[in-house]
C-alpha cells in the first residue's frame, strides 16, 4: 500500500475516535449536572444556563486558536499538530472526570478549545501527504469520519453513562484519546512537508473577510452559516433537557415499563442519533443536487428546519420529537453543506483555504452565541420558546435565500434577453 494511503487511513481512525469521544461525552451533560452527587445542580434555570455554557466553552477560544495552530503547523509540520490536538483533547476529557463544580466544567471546556482542533490538524496533514490528483478524494474520505463518529456517539454515550457512570465515562474517553495521540505519533508520516513562512493568520483572515463580504453570493452564504449555526445550537443547547422531561412524563402517564430507550438519557441519545443519521444520508444528496445546479435548495432546507422546529415547540410528544429530529438532520445538510459548497465554488483555488477558514470561524461564532444564549433564553421562557425562535430565524434565512435566487434568475434573464430588463 502507498504510504500516503496508509496515512489517510490512520487519520480517518484518529478523526473517527476523537469525534466519537467528543460527542459521546456531551450527550449526557445536562444529566451529569443534576445526577452527579458532587455537582448537584438542582435549580432548573441554573442547569439550563450551565448546559449552554459548557457546550459553548470551546468556541470561546477555538475561534482564535484554530487559525493560530494552523499557522504553527505551516512552520513545524501538521503531524505534530495532530498529536498535540489529541493529547490536549484527551487531557481535558480526563479533567472533566474530576471537576468539582459546574464552573470548573465550563473552564475545562474553554481550555479544550485552546488545546484541541483535531479535524483542522488532520485535514492539514492530509493535504500535505496526498498527491495533488488525489487530494479531493483524500479530504472527502477524511471528512466522512466526522458524521460516522457523530452517528455512534449518542448511543454509546447513553449506554456508558447508564452502566459505568458519568465520571468513569470521561476517564474512558480521555484514556482512549490519549492512546490515539500516542498511536498517531508512531504511525503517522508527513512525507512531502516543507516548512513555510506564512503571514500573520489573523491579518489573512481579515483580508479574506473583506473580499468575501464584497461579493453578494459569498456574503449571503456566510450570513446563512452564522444564522443557521446560531439557530441550531440555540435549540440544541436545551434539547436534551426538553427530551428527557417529555419522555419521563410520557412514561409516568402511560405506565410504561422502564427501559433504556424511554429513559431520559436513552431517549435523548436515540433522538440525536436519528438526527446524525438523517444528516449523514442527506448531505451527499444535497451536494449532488448542488453540483447539478438544482435551484432553491437552501430555501427548501430552511423550510424543512422551520417545520421541524415548530413541531418541537408545539407537539411535546416522544413520536413528534423523533420526527422533528429527522427533519432537523435533513434540513441541516442543506443549510451547512451547501453554504460551504457555495464558498468553494466561487473563489479561486489559491484563496479557497482562507475563505474556508473564514467560513469555519463564522460558523463557530454562530455556535458560540447560540449555545451561550440557549440556556439564558430557555430560563426565561422554557425550551419550546427556543425552538420557536429558531423557527423564526430559519424563516428569515428562507426568505433571504429566496430573494437571492430570484435576483440571480433576473440577472441571468437580463444577460440572455436584454429586452426583458424593463419587465424585471
N, C-alpha and C positions, 0 to 999 in steps of 0.2 A: 504493500500500500504506500502511495506517495506520502511524504512526511506531512505536507500541508493538510491532506485529508484527515490524517490521524489527529492533528492539532484541532481541526474544526470539530471532530467528534468529541474530543476531550472538552473543548469549550462548550459544546452543547450540553454535556453532562454537568459541567460546572454551573451553567446558567439554569438548567432544569432544577438541580438540587437547591441552589440558593433561592430561586423563585418559590419553590415548594416550601422551603423552610420559612421564608419571609412571610408569605401569605398564610401559612398554616398557623403561625404564632399570632396573627392578627384576627383570626376568625372569632376567637373567644374573649377578646379584650374586655368587652362590657361585662361579661360574666365573671371574669377574673377579678375585676374591681369590686364586685359585690360579694362573691362567694369565698374569696381568699380570707383566711382568718386574720391575717396581718393588715391587709389593706382596708377591708370592711367599709366601702363607700356606700352608705345606706341611703343618703339623700338622692332622690331621683334626678334633680336638677344638676347636682354635682357630678353624678355619674355621666350624664349627657355631655357636660362641658369637658370633663376629663377624657372621655372617649374621643371626642373631636380633637382635643389637643394631642393625645397620644398618636392618633392616626396621622395628624398633620406634622408631627415632630420632625421627621427627616427633611421635609420640604423647606423648613426654615433655613437650613444650611446647605442642602444639596443644590439649590439654585446658584449659590456662589461657588461651592466646591467642585461641582461636576465639570465646568469649564477649566477650573484650576488644575484638577487632576489630569485632564486631557492635555493641558499644556506641559505638565510634568512628564506625561507619557511620551510626548514628542521628543523629549530630551534624554530620557533614561530608558525607554522601552516599554511597550504595552504589557509584556508578560509580568513585569514587576507590579504593575497596577492591578492585574487580575489577582495576584497573590495578596497584595495589600488590601484590596476590597473584600476578599473572602475572610481574611483574618480580622478585619475591622468589623464586618457583619457578625462573624461568629462570636467575637468578644462581647459585642453589645447584646447579643441574644443571651449569653451567659449572665450578663449583668441584670437583664430583665428577671432572671430566676431568683435573684437575691434582693430585689428592690423592696424597700420597707414602706414607702409612701407613694401615692399617686404622682406627686411632684417629681420624685426620683424617676418614675417611669417616663414622664414627659422629657426630663433632662437626658435620659439614656437614648430616647428616640431622636432627640436633636443631635446628640453625638453620633448616632448611626448615620445621619445624613452627611456628616463630615467625613466619616471613615469608609463608607461603603461605596456603592456605584459599580456593581459587578457588571451589569449589562453594557454600560459605556466602555468599560475596560475590555470586555470580551469582544465587542464589535471592533474596537481599535486593533486588537491583535489579529482578528480575522481579516481585516483589511490589509494588514502587513504581510501575512503568510500566504494568502490565496493568490494565485496567478491572476493577472488582470482580466483574462477571459472568463474566469470563474468567480469573480468577486461578488457579483449579484446573487448567484446561487448560494455562495457560502454565507452571505449575510442573511438571506432569506431562511436558510436552514437553521442558522443560529437563533434567529428571532422566533422560530417555531417552538423553541424550548420554553419561552415565557408563558404562552397560553397553556402548554402542556403542564407546567408546574402549577399554574392557577387552577386548572381543572382538578388536579388531585388534592390540592391543599385543603379546601374546606372539609372534605370528608375525613381525611387523615387527621386533621386538627381536632375535629369533633370527637373522633374515636380516642385519640391520645388523651385529650383533656378528660374524657369520661373514665378512662381506665387508669392512668398513672397520675393524673392531677395536673394543674396548670404549671406549677414551678418545675416539676420534673420534665414536662414537655419542653420548656425553654432550655433546660440543660441538654436534653437530647438534640434539640435543634442546633444549639450553639456548638456542641461537640461535632455534629455532622458537618457543619460549615467549616469549622477549623480543619477537620480532616480533609475536606475538599480543597482548602487552600494549600495544605501541605502536598497533596497529590498534584495540584496544579504546578507547584514549584518543581516537582520531579518530572512530570510528564510533558509539560508544555515546552515548545520551542518557538523562537521568534526569528527564524531564518529570514534574511532579507531586510531586517530593520536597519535603518540608517538614521542616527540622531539628527534632528533638525533644530534650528533656532527659530522657533515660531514667534510671531509678535504677541504682544500682550493680549491674552484671551478675552478680556472684558472690553478692550477697545475694538477688537474684531467683531464681537457680538453686537456692540453699539452700532458700528457701521452697517452690519448686516440688517439690523432692525430698521435703520433709516431707509435703506434701499427697499426692503420688503414693504414697509408701510406706505411707500410712494406708489406701489403697484396695487390697483383696486382689488384684483382677484386674490393676490397674496395677503393683502390686508384683511380681507374678509375671512380667508381661511384661518389666519392666526387669531382673529377675534372669535371665530366659531370654536376653535380649540380652547381658548380661555374660558368662554362662557359654558361650553359643553362640559369641560372638566369641573368647573365650579358647580354646575347643577348636579352632575353625577356624584361628586364627593359630598355635597351638602346632603343629598339623600342617603348615600352610603354610610355616612357617619352615624346615623341613627337607626339604620335598618335592622341591625342585629337585635337591639333592644326592642324595637317595634315587633319584629317577627317572633321573638321569644314570648312577649306578652300575649300576642294573638294566639299562638299555639297552646300556651298554658291555659288561656281562657277557654279555648275550644275543648281541650282535653278534660277540663273540670266540668264544663257544661254537658258534654256528651257522655261523660262517664267512661271514656275510652281507656283501655288498658295501657298503662305507661310503657312505652317502647322507646328505642333510641331515636327513631325518626320524628316522634311527636314530643320529644324533649326540646327545651329552648335551644340548646347547643346543636343538637342533631338536626332540627328543622332549619335553623339558620345555615348550617353547613350545606344541607341539601339545596336550599334556595340559591345560595351563592354558586354552587357547582353548576346548577342549571344555567345561571347567567353566563358563567365562563364557557360552558359547552356551546350555548347559543352564539356567543361572540366568536368562538373559535371556528365554528362551522360557517357562520355568515360572513366573516371578514374576507375570506377568499372569494366568495360570491360577489360581494360589494366591489372588491378590487377588479374582478373580471368585467363587471358591468362598467366600471370607470374606464378601463382600457378600451372598451367598445364604444366609449363616448355616449353612453345612455344618459339622457338628461334627467334632471330633477331628483338625483339620488339623495343629496343632502336634505332637501325638504321632506322627502319620504321618510328618511331615517329619523329626522326630528319629529315628524308627526307620530311615528311609532313610539318614540320616547314620551311625547306628550300624553298619549293614550295610556301608556303603561304607568306613568306617574299618577295620573288621575285615578286609575284603578286602585293603586296602593292607597291613595288618600281617601277614596270613597267606599271601598269594599274591604273592610278589615277581616277577611276570612282566609284560612290557610290555602284553599284552592285558588283564590284570586291572587294571592301573593305569588304563588308558583307561576301562574300565567303571566303576571306582570314582570317577573324577573326574567322570563324567557324573552319578552318583548324588549326589556332593557338591554339584554345581551345582543339581540339583533340590531336594535337601533344604534347602539354604541359603535358597532362596526362601521356604520355609515358616518357617524359624527367624527370619529377619530381617525380610522384607517384612511378615509377619503381625503381628509384635510392634509395629512402627510403626503398622500399621493399627489395632491394639487401642488404642494410646495415643491416636491421633487420634479414634477413635470414642467415647471415654469421658471426654473433657474438654470444657469449654465453649470456644467459639471464641476468647474473649479470653485463655484460658490455654494454647491449643494451641502457640503459639510457644515459651513457656517449657518446656513438657513435651517438645516435640520437641528443644529444645536439651539438656534433661536426658538424654533417651534417647540422643542423639548422643554426649554426654560419657561416659555409662556404656559405650556400645559402644567408645569409644576407650580406656577403662580396660581393657576386655577385650582389645583389640588389643595394648595395651602389655604387659600381663602375659604374654599368650600368646607374643608374639614374643621377649620377654626370656628367658622360661623355656624356649623351644623348643630353643635351642642348648645351654643348660646341661643340660637333661634328656637330650637326644639324645647328648651327650658321655658320659653315664653308662650309657645302655642302648640306644643306636642309634635310628635313626628309627622302626622298627616299634614301639618302646616308646611313642613319642609318639602314634602312630596308635591304639594300644590304649588309652592314657589318654584320648584324645579320644573314643573309643567309649564309655568308661565315663561321661564327663561327659554326653555326649548321652543315654546311657541314663538317667541321673538326671533330665535335663530331661524325657524322655519320661514317666517315672513321675510327676513332679510335675505335668506338664500333664494327664495322665490323671486325677489326683486332683482337679484344679481343675474339669475337665469334669464329672466325676461329682458334685462338690459343687454345681455350678451347676444340674445337672439335678434334684438333690434339692430345691434351693431353689425351682425353678420348680414342681415337683410339690407341694411344701408349700403354695405360694400358690394353686395351681389346685384341689387336692384336699386340704383341711385334714385329712381323716381319715387320710391316708396318712402324716402326720408321725410317728406312733409306729413305723411299719414302717421308715422311713428311719433 
